[in-house]
Amino acid sequence: MSDSTLAPDIDQALYALSPEGRKLLFTEAKTAYDFSDKPVGDDRLQAIYELFKWAPTSANINPLRILYVRTEEGKQRLLTGVAQPNQEQTASAPVTAVLAADTRYPEYVPFLAPSNPQLQQMLEANQELRESHMDFNAVLQAGYFVLAVRAAGLAAGPMKGFNAAAVDKEFFPDGRWRSILLVNIGYPGAGAYRDRLPRPSYEQAVRLV
């Protein structure tokens, strides 16, 4: 089976992932802007996590945390911190994931990285190092999360158009979790997708030395 979204001179045998899998995760996947009212069950939300958690982070620190907002009351609280252009799509999604970085993630390092017994102390003693590891790895994990949503058979609508301070005040008042991204999750509605925008070519984006 060919994949017309790939360069015509690329051998399909070079890919371990099936053409269907590549389409689901990458070549035909798009950001969703409208969702049906079909509910998303707890089992599917857990399935997202059970995929996402295995992707790599530096020293296995895994600082990303997830708040699934799905009740009407929770959605109304969330919408107060969402920028106006994004409120309609967020309201239509049966679930919105608030992705957040755990500012006290070093607590889990002895369990997550037992081969590096000095790492927890090193991170706790150096704020710049601790926060740079947290920021980089949480954003990295956010990308994995979007792919996991797609792999679980759902549409994903990631967005930065929200007031992070307002969302944190509403949902994370103790300051431990710090929101970085919202991801609307569900089954696509009638107006879910827009035309795909172009991407840089291989020649524009890649250098070989």
Buried (B, 14 or more C-beta within 10 A) or exposed (E): EEBEEBEEEEEEEEEEEEBEBBBBBBBBBBBBBBBBEEEBEEEBBEBBBEBBEEBEBEBBBBBBBBBBBBEEEBBEBBBEBBEEEBBEBBBBBBBBBBBBBBBEBBEBBEEBBEEBEEBBEEBBEEEEEBBEBBBBBBBBBBEBBBBBBBBBEBBBBBBEEBBBEBBBEBBBEEEBBBBBBBBBBBBBBEEBBEEEEEEEEEEEEEEEE
